[in-house]
Amino acid sequence: MTAVAGDFYDFLIADQTQAGLLIADVSGHGVPAALIAAMVKLAATSQRSNAAEPALLLAGMNSVLCGNTQEQFVTAAYVYLDAASSTLRYSAAAHPPMLLLRGGSVIELTENGLMLAAFTFATYTTAEYALQSSDRLLLYTDGILEATNAQGEEFGSSRLHTLLKEAAGLSAEAAAASILSSLESWSSKSQNDDLTLLICDYFSENIPENISEPRL
């Protein structure tokens, strides 16, 4: 929402058959939140060896961040995608649920522990799901759900679900642009938080000749 932001995303590992996608949201916005977001990036990088284990990755990040964020907290979600085994592993820390678009329906994937940087005793769990061809995943921050229009009405999850379904025929890039365009129209004069989203598509058919495995 300004030149600097408290939202953060990173790709801890990414190639044709695996990806580790992290999204995080620091409380507040502007310079203070951006400074903490930089710390979140360092904390995530320090846990790269746990990229395939979401719960361990978030727990490690929490250990790094606790006591170092000037009483600001962080919500986060992390998903590890393995195209070779057609599975995803997901864990989150007080973050909005990841959305899975499959066969025209939107499924909310929720596996939440406590927020990062607030409790040294926080623990996290990993949920594992099978991936199917043409699955689309959406990670996002709460600024999208809480965007308000001129009447003070929040955008909400049901509208986000609808937009995700309506953009099913678009590429990931075009779908992201379409969702953000709709949000900007909704809250053009009242945006009060950062807006961040990540879209990832899974393909297991029509694989190029130089790729011998399913891909992301």
C-alpha positions in Angstrom: 0.0 0.0 0.0 3.1 2.2 0.2 6.6 2.2 -1.0 7.5 -0.3 1.6 5.4 -3.2 2.9 5.0 -5.7 5.7 3.9 -8.5 3.4 6.5 -10.9 2.2 6.8 -13.9 -0.1 9.7 -16.2 -1.1 10.4 -19.3 -3.1 12.7 -21.4 -0.8 13.2 -24.0 -3.5 11.9 -24.1 -7.0 12.5 -26.2 -10.1 10.4 -28.2 -12.5 9.4 -30.9 -10.0 9.4 -29.2 -6.6 8.6 -25.8 -5.0 8.5 -24.3 -1.5 6.3 -21.3 -1.4 6.2 -19.0 1.7 4.0 -16.1 2.3 4.0 -13.9 5.4 2.3 -10.8 6.8 3.9 -8.6 9.5 1.4 -6.7 11.7 1.1 -3.1 10.7 2.6 -1.6 7.6 5.1 0.9 6.4 8.7 1.1 7.4 8.4 -0.7 10.8 6.7 -3.7 9.2 9.1 -3.7 6.3 12.1 -3.9 8.7 10.5 -7.0 10.3 9.7 -8.5 6.9 13.5 -8.3 6.2 14.1 -10.3 9.3 11.4 -12.8 8.2 13.3 -13.3 5.0 16.5 -14.1 6.9 14.7 -16.4 9.2 13.2 -18.3 6.2 16.6 -18.5 4.5 18.1 -20.0 7.7 15.5 -22.8 7.5 16.1 -23.8 3.9 17.3 -27.2 4.9 13.7 -27.8 6.2 12.1 -26.8 2.9 10.4 -30.2 2.5 9.0 -30.1 6.1 6.6 -27.2 6.5 6.1 -27.6 10.3 9.8 -27.8 11.0 10.4 -24.8 8.8 7.8 -22.6 10.6 9.0 -23.8 14.0 12.6 -22.9 13.1 11.5 -19.5 11.9 9.6 -18.9 15.1 12.7 -19.7 17.1 14.7 -17.2 15.2 12.1 -14.4 15.3 11.0 -14.6 19.0 12.3 -11.7 21.0 13.6 -9.9 17.9 10.5 -8.2 16.4 9.8 -5.3 18.7 6.5 -7.0 19.8 5.2 -7.2 16.3 3.8 -10.6 15.2 3.9 -12.4 11.9 1.4 -14.7 10.3 2.7 -17.1 7.6 1.8 -20.0 5.4 4.2 -22.4 3.7 3.5 -25.1 1.2 6.0 -27.7 -0.2 4.9 -29.1 -3.6 6.4 -32.3 -4.9 5.4 -33.1 -8.5 7.3 -36.3 -8.5 5.0 -37.8 -5.9 2.0 -35.6 -6.7 1.7 -34.4 -3.2 1.7 -31.1 -1.2 2.6 -30.5 2.4 1.2 -27.5 4.1 1.5 -25.7 7.4 0.6 -22.2 8.6 0.9 -19.8 11.5 -2.3 -17.9 12.2 -2.7 -17.2 8.4 -5.7 -17.3 6.2 -6.3 -20.7 4.6 -4.7 -21.6 1.3 -7.2 -22.1 -1.4 -7.2 -25.1 -3.8 -9.1 -24.8 -7.0 -10.0 -28.2 -8.3 -12.6 -29.2 -10.9 -14.4 -25.8 -10.6 -14.7 -26.0 -6.8 -12.6 -24.1 -4.2 -11.4 -26.0 -1.2 -9.9 -24.2 1.9 -6.8 -25.9 3.3 -6.3 -25.0 6.9 -3.5 -26.3 9.2 -2.9 -23.4 11.6 -0.6 -23.0 14.6 0.1 -19.9 16.6 1.5 -16.7 15.0 5.3 -16.4 14.6 7.5 -14.2 16.8 5.0 -14.2 19.7 5.3 -17.5 21.6 8.5 -19.6 22.2 6.4 -22.7 22.9 4.5 -22.5 19.6 4.3 -25.8 17.6 3.1 -26.5 14.1 1.8 -29.5 12.2 2.0 -30.5 8.6 -1.0 -31.6 6.5 -0.4 -33.7 3.3 -2.7 -33.8 0.3 -2.6 -35.5 -3.0 -2.2 -33.2 -6.1 -4.3 -33.7 -9.2 -3.6 -32.5 -12.7 -4.7 -28.9 -13.2 -4.9 -28.1 -9.5 -4.4 -24.4 -8.8 -3.2 -23.1 -5.4 -3.7 -19.6 -4.0 -1.8 -18.2 -1.1 -2.7 -14.6 0.0 -2.5 -12.2 2.9 -5.5 -10.9 4.9 -5.3 -7.5 3.3 -7.2 -9.1 0.4 -10.0 -10.4 2.6 -10.2 -7.2 4.7 -10.2 -4.7 1.8 -13.3 -2.5 2.2 -15.4 -0.6 -0.3 -16.8 2.9 0.2 -19.5 1.5 2.4 -17.1 -0.2 4.7 -18.0 -3.7 3.5 -15.1 -6.2 3.5 -14.3 -8.1 0.4 -14.4 -11.4 2.2 -13.5 -15.0 1.4 -16.6 -15.8 -0.7 -15.8 -13.1 -3.2 -12.2 -14.3 -3.4 -13.5 -17.9 -4.0 -15.7 -16.5 -6.9 -12.8 -14.6 -8.5 -10.6 -17.7 -8.3 -13.2 -19.8 -10.1 -14.0 -17.2 -12.7 -10.2 -16.9 -13.6 -9.9 -20.7 -13.9 -9.3 -20.5 -17.7 -6.6 -17.9 -17.4 -2.9 -18.4 -16.9 -1.6 -18.0 -13.3 -0.2 -14.6 -14.1 -3.4 -13.4 -15.8 -5.5 -14.8 -12.9 -3.4 -13.0 -10.3 -3.8 -9.7 -12.3 -7.5 -10.2 -12.7 -8.0 -10.8 -8.9 -5.9 -7.7 -8.0 -7.8 -5.6 -10.6 -11.1 -6.6 -9.0 -9.7 -5.7 -5.6 -8.5 -2.4 -6.7 -11.9 -1.6 -8.1 -13.6 -2.7 -4.9 -11.4 -0.6 -2.6 -10.0 2.1 -4.9 -10.4 4.9 -2.3 -10.0 3.0 0.9 -7.1 0.5 0.8 -5.6 0.3 4.2 -3.4 -2.8 4.0 -0.9 -4.5 1.8 -2.2 -6.9 -0.8 -0.2 -10.0 -1.8 -1.1 -13.2 -3.5 0.7 -16.2 -5.1 -0.8 -18.6 -7.6 0.8 -21.9 -8.5 -0.5 -24.4 -11.1 0.2 -28.1 -11.1 0.4 -30.0 -14.4 0.7 -33.8 -14.9 -0.3 -34.1 -18.5 0.9 -32.7 -21.8 4.5 -32.6 -20.5 7.1 -31.1 -22.8 9.4 -33.8 -24.4 12.5 -32.6 -22.4 10.7 -33.1 -19.0 10.2 -36.7 -17.9 8.2 -36.0 -14.7 5.1 -34.1 -13.7 5.8 -30.4 -13.2 4.8 -27.3 -11.4 
